[in-house]
Amino acid sequence: MPDLGEQALNKVAEMGISSQLDEVEKLDVEIETDPLKIVSGSVDSVSIKVEGMVMQQDLRIEEMQVNTGGVSINPLSAAFGKIELNHPTEAEAHVVLTEADINRAFQSDFIREKMQNLDVHVNGQVATVDAQKVEFGLPGEGKIALSTDVILQDTQERKRVAFTAVPKVSPDGQQVLLENLQYSEGQDLPPELTEALLQQAKSLLDLRNFELEGMSLKLKRLDAQHGKLTLESEAHVEQFAAS
């Protein structure tokens, strides 16, 4: 039964990763090696594929794949149900977010609370406003779209702001920057409103939201398609999660 060692390691890794997630629809770990290499702690490659996982801030991820080359593990720990890397390893990470996933996160209590009681300058005075019905879109052509209804608390006057922006990789590879704003509605509204929306979008797309325990990511490129956002990253893996 040459695959017995691989299968056992796969299950250990799957249990450790699933323990970190609020929800997960599908999780597959494939560790490629052979029995002789396992004894010495040598593994040819590790492939992790997760579908429909929910991370912090109620952010659902359609798909995430992490692939490594050869790694060295502690064989004694593996025998006792824990995968420990002898040395950190580099990997490639692929994350797919759908328009629906990001919209769901914008409707979370965490984001909605941050969009209330915003102080902005209106006609030379500070006014308190609430943003409601925040909507995120991926219209294609490398753009994202954001819109919201803005309510002035004093007068209950309602205004709408809507714009598109182009997502770019930040110089440190940790965030998605949103540039080249183009308004379709609300360009006369205070810039603080737009900035508040942008800040929440950037916080959701912060790479640290997608990191599993023992892993750090650096964004290399992104692709904003119609209905789907794909992030390609380098992953530095200190440890695979232990169950």
Secondary structure, 3 states (H helix, E strand, C coil): CCCHHHHHHHHHHHHHHHCCCCECCEEEEEEECCHHHHHHCEECEEEEEEEEEECHHHCEEEEEEEEECCEEECHHHHHCCCCCECCCEEEEEEEEEEHHHHHHHHCCHHHHHHCCCEEEEECCEEEEEEEEEEEEEEEECCEEEEEEEEEECCCCCEEEEEEEEEEEECCCCCCEEEEEEEEEECCCCCHHHHHHHHHHHHHHCCHHHHCCCCEEEEEEEEEEECCEEEEEEEEEECCCCCC
